[in-house]
């Protein structure tokens, strides 16, 4: 039976910015519930590193990284590298009309296999669906079957407020206690009714260090080539600015390979921290390694409230 949950997505950028900052404690205390207050001194940065063959890179140390803020090198004051931290994952499934048919079947198959890989004791996942509005179908839970049952109970219909849904889901996963928090959106990339732009959503998700990953299915056959291209470009831009990535799921693409690559990256990430700047406003950051053959994905900036 289709759930009748419809939670209006009201995302105000100013209100979001007011709540965005970083933890007032060492990253090593991230198992505590994070808070976002003006007194925060540290800016946490989640980073994924790959080599020239797109393979996950392990074994790096603090001295392998450089963090530039507004083009100025900043001291890395805290650092963690491990591959066994618990995940807090918000799955955001597009249930708009363009996802009907084979796309919806593929989305269900993907989620089925994905949640089967969340096997660590403290892993948790919540299911959100969206068309015009966002609906939280399950709480954050370790009960994989409840997530799958909830997904099977919904149908694809309506308009698409993709960007609004991602912004709201990022804010909800940000308060979870898992060291590795992320949003995974499954969509055809078409946004027809959001009040926010990709850039605005990226600013919110990136500033609270919640990377957004996207699984992009093929657009409906009725979608024009130009519209599909614009939708895919907007989605790719959104995830890149948050430090996430996009994977394209076609009929020929193997689910095992796509899910394996995603889980490897979520499990193996580096956590760095720099001291927050005392100047209010947006601060751009660039995270790099000192090895030229490696590439880093991480948040692109943060908002400072001024100290």
Secondary structure, DSSP 8 states (H G I E B T S, - for coil): ------B-----HHHHHHT----SS-GGGTTS-----TT--EEEEEEEEE-TTS-B-----GGGEEEEETTEEE---EEEEES---EEEEEEEE-SGGGTTHHHHHHHHHHHHHHHT--STT-EEEEEEESSSEEE-S-SBS-HHHHHHHHHT----S---HHHHHHHHHHHHHTS--SEEEEEEEE-S--SS-SS-HHHHHHHHHHTT-EEEEEEE---TTS-HHHHHHHHHHHHHHHHHHT--EEEE-TTS-HHHHHHHHHHHHHSEEEEEEE--SS-EEEEEEEEESSTT-EEEE--EEEE---
